[in-house]
Amino acid sequence: MEYLGDAILDAVIAEYLYHRFPEEDEGYLTKIKSKVVSRKTLGEIAEAMELRNVIRYQKGRSINLSTLEGNAFEAIMGAIYLDGGFIAVKDSIHNHIFRKYVDLNRILEEEIDFKSRLFIWSQKKRLKLEFEVISEENLGSTWNYTILAIINGTSYGRGSGSSKKMAEQAASKQTLELMGEI
């Protein structure tokens, strides 16, 4: 059942993301889908649904309960599919699971790597992308970096953060927004 539920869940989520983000490419959609159906996310859904209270397992064994819960959730999706078909699983996911247990915006924010997206965008357009550190400030116990994204010698997005990586992400996000890519 777990195997079947896994496959059906993949299909339902893939279709949902395809319609939700019609302009995005296959790589982006696949990355988001894998995050939505990851062990971590499925375990969180199952925990929120309190599946732990209805699963029978040997408590004396060393077991990852989150994984067990995620597997049980997939098995439930498989059972819904066998009982009611694809539409029944789709309706359950859309009308119950997504509304109550999945914060897609949080998942998207966690998953989106703006710097990678900007590099891919620049490479496709054969443009040179560079990042320039504009300032580094020691604020006592932390640092603040300001970084500028430069494409073909022209300055675009500017970002700040407590690490260079965070500042580059912020600059990349602003650049993608300026380019109309997000």
Buried (B, 14 or more C-beta within 10 A) or exposed (E): BBEBBBBBBBBBBBBBBEEEEEEBEEEBBEBBBEBBBBEEBBBBBBBEBEBBEEBEEEEEEEEEBBBBBBBBBBBBBBBBBBEEEEEBBBBBBEEEBBEEBBEBEEBEEEBBEBBEBBEBBBEEEEEEBEBEEBEEEEEEEEBBBBBBBBBEEEEBBBBBBEEBEBBBBBBBBBBBEEBEEE
